[in-house]
């Protein structure tokens, strides 16, 4: 059994780091669609959502050493995106708001099919929810995270997430003209589709 030379050890270490970096990159690329969907639910403008995702990916890449291998990378990325969104929201508080919706009305385009109109109605209704409720219902309902994962992302107890999701569903039902939230979140057989 021969001794490894210092250069052999350096090469092996370098190769290990490269494999880890490539694996991390692959995880980041794989998460982009879900990050973008979450960013769109928060941001309401696709350009801003894309900027949030880009900023999230840059921060994740620059701080990959702080990611603990074996933990949930999607939850880590969603936490970065969420924190970035709220940081930017705090910075924008001094900007003029579009209270009467004139600007939003000018950038919206009407859909060609009823489902697109329904989606537009849902997006408008989602934007009327408080940030914490919108975030919870989108993460649980649209992104497929469990209550426990959302609680970890938002850094609050599981019961708080369940409460936020319930209030968001009730408010969406009112805003969208449904008699009950169960009618909105059920399939054609009438069975309610609960979140994970």
C-alpha positions as CSV (number, residue, x, y, z in Angstrom):
1,X,0.0,0.0,0.0
2,X,1.7,3.1,-1.2
3,X,1.5,6.6,0.3
4,X,-0.5,9.1,-1.5
5,X,1.4,12.2,-2.6
6,X,0.2,15.6,-1.6
7,X,-0.8,16.3,-5.2
8,X,-2.9,13.2,-5.4
9,X,-4.8,14.2,-2.2
10,X,-5.3,17.7,-3.6
11,X,-6.7,16.3,-6.9
12,X,-9.0,13.9,-5.0
13,X,-10.2,16.7,-2.8
14,X,-10.7,19.0,-5.8
15,X,-12.7,16.3,-7.6
16,X,-14.9,15.8,-4.6
17,X,-15.6,19.5,-4.3
18,X,-16.5,19.7,-8.1
19,X,-18.9,16.8,-7.7
20,X,-20.6,18.4,-4.7
21,X,-20.8,21.8,-6.6
22,X,-22.3,20.1,-9.6
23,X,-24.9,18.2,-7.5
24,X,-25.8,21.5,-5.7
25,X,-26.2,23.2,-9.1
26,X,-28.5,20.4,-10.3
27,X,-30.7,20.8,-7.2
28,X,-30.9,24.6,-7.9
29,X,-31.8,24.1,-11.5
30,X,-34.4,21.5,-10.6
31,X,-36.1,23.8,-8.1
32,X,-36.5,26.8,-10.5
33,X,-40.1,26.0,-11.8
34,X,-41.5,25.7,-8.2
35,X,-39.5,28.8,-7.1
36,X,-40.9,30.7,-10.0
37,X,-44.5,29.6,-9.3
38,X,-44.1,30.7,-5.6
39,X,-42.5,34.0,-6.6
40,X,-45.4,34.6,-9.1
41,X,-47.9,34.1,-6.3
42,X,-46.2,36.6,-4.1
43,X,-45.1,39.2,-6.7
44,X,-48.0,39.6,-9.1
45,X,-45.7,40.7,-11.9
46,X,-43.7,38.1,-13.8
47,X,-40.6,40.3,-14.2
48,X,-40.5,40.9,-10.5
49,X,-41.0,37.2,-9.8
50,X,-38.1,36.3,-12.1
51,X,-35.9,38.8,-10.3
52,X,-36.9,37.2,-7.0
53,X,-36.0,33.8,-8.3
54,X,-32.7,35.0,-9.7
55,X,-31.8,36.7,-6.4
56,X,-32.7,33.5,-4.6
57,X,-30.5,31.4,-6.8
58,X,-27.6,33.9,-6.5
59,X,-27.8,34.0,-2.7
60,X,-28.1,30.2,-2.5
61,X,-25.1,29.7,-4.8
62,X,-23.0,32.3,-2.9
63,X,-24.0,30.7,0.5
64,X,-24.0,27.0,-0.5
65,X,-21.5,26.4,2.3
66,X,-24.2,27.3,4.8
67,X,-26.5,24.6,3.4
68,X,-26.5,21.5,5.5
69,X,-26.3,18.4,3.3
70,X,-29.1,16.0,4.0
71,X,-31.6,18.6,4.8
72,X,-34.5,19.8,2.6
73,X,-32.9,22.0,-0.1
74,X,-36.4,23.1,-1.4
75,X,-37.4,24.4,2.0
76,X,-34.1,26.2,2.2
77,X,-34.6,27.8,-1.2
78,X,-38.2,28.8,-0.5
79,X,-37.0,30.3,2.8
80,X,-34.4,32.4,1.0
81,X,-37.0,33.5,-1.6
82,X,-39.6,34.4,1.1
83,X,-37.0,36.4,3.1
84,X,-35.9,38.2,-0.1
85,X,-39.5,39.1,-1.0
86,X,-40.2,40.5,2.5
87,X,-36.9,42.4,2.5
88,X,-37.8,44.0,-0.8
89,X,-41.3,44.7,0.4
90,X,-40.1,46.6,3.4
91,X,-37.8,48.6,1.1
92,X,-40.7,49.4,-1.2
93,X,-43.0,50.7,1.5
94,X,-42.0,54.2,0.7
95,X,-43.0,53.9,-2.9
96,X,-46.3,55.0,-4.3
97,X,-48.9,52.3,-4.3
98,X,-51.4,51.5,-7.0
99,X,-54.4,51.8,-4.7
100,X,-57.0,52.2,-7.4
101,X,-55.6,49.5,-9.6
102,X,-55.0,51.7,-12.7
103,X,-51.5,50.5,-13.3
104,X,-52.5,46.8,-12.8
105,X,-55.5,47.2,-15.1
106,X,-53.2,48.5,-17.9
107,X,-50.7,45.6,-17.7
108,X,-53.3,42.8,-17.5
109,X,-54.6,41.1,-20.6
110,X,-57.8,39.2,-20.8
111,X,-57.6,35.5,-21.4
112,X,-59.0,33.7,-24.4
113,X,-60.7,31.0,-22.5
114,X,-62.8,30.7,-19.4
115,X,-60.1,28.9,-17.5
116,X,-57.7,31.8,-18.1
117,X,-60.4,34.2,-16.7
118,X,-60.8,31.9,-13.7
119,X,-57.1,32.0,-13.1
120,X,-57.0,35.7,-13.5
121,X,-59.8,36.0,-10.9
122,X,-57.9,33.7,-8.6
123,X,-54.7,35.8,-9.0
124,X,-56.6,38.9,-8.2
125,X,-58.3,37.3,-5.2
126,X,-54.9,36.0,-4.0
127,X,-53.4,39.5,-4.1
128,X,-56.2,40.7,-1.8
129,X,-55.2,38.2,0.9
130,X,-52.7,39.3,3.6
131,X,-49.2,38.3,2.8
132,X,-48.9,35.6,5.4
133,X,-52.2,33.9,4.4
134,X,-51.4,34.1,0.6
135,X,-48.0,32.6,1.3
136,X,-49.4,29.8,3.4
137,X,-52.2,28.8,1.0
138,X,-49.9,28.9,-2.1
139,X,-47.2,26.8,-0.4
140,X,-49.7,24.2,0.8
141,X,-52.2,24.3,-2.0
142,X,-50.1,25.0,-5.1
143,X,-46.6,24.1,-4.3
144,X,-47.5,20.8,-2.5
145,X,-45.6,21.3,0.7
146,X,-46.9,19.7,3.9
147,X,-48.0,21.9,6.8
148,X,-44.8,20.9,8.6
149,X,-42.6,22.0,5.7
150,X,-44.4,25.3,5.3
151,X,-44.1,25.9,9.1
152,X,-40.3,25.3,8.7
153,X,-40.1,27.7,5.7
154,X,-42.1,30.4,7.4
155,X,-40.5,29.8,10.8
156,X,-43.8,29.6,12.7
157,X,-45.7,26.7,14.5
158,X,-47.7,24.2,12.4
159,X,-50.9,25.4,14.0
160,X,-50.3,28.9,12.7
161,X,-49.9,27.6,9.2
162,X,-53.1,25.6,9.4
163,X,-55.0,28.7,10.7
164,X,-53.6,30.9,7.9
165,X,-54.5,28.3,5.2
166,X,-58.0,28.0,6.7
167,X,-58.5,31.8,6.8
168,X,-57.1,32.2,3.3
169,X,-59.5,29.5,1.9
170,X,-62.5,31.2,3.6
171,X,-61.5,34.6,2.2
172,X,-60.9,33.2,-1.3
173,X,-64.3,31.5,-1.2
174,X,-65.9,34.9,-0.3
175,X,-63.9,36.8,-2.9
176,X,-64.6,34.3,-5.7
177,X,-68.3,34.0,-4.9
178,X,-68.4,30.4,-3.6
179,X,-70.9,29.6,-0.9
180,X,-68.3,27.5,1.1
181,X,-64.6,26.9,0.9
182,X,-65.3,23.2,0.6
183,X,-67.1,23.8,-2.7
184,X,-64.0,25.5,-4.0
185,X,-61.6,22.9,-2.9
186,X,-63.4,19.7,-3.9
187,X,-63.3,17.5,-6.9
188,X,-66.3,16.6,-9.2
189,X,-67.5,13.9,-6.7
190,X,-67.8,16.5,-4.0
191,X,-64.9,15.1,-2.0
192,X,-62.7,17.7,-0.4
193,X,-59.1,17.5,-1.4
194,X,-57.2,18.2,1.8
195,X,-53.6,19.4,1.7
196,X,-50.8,17.1,2.7
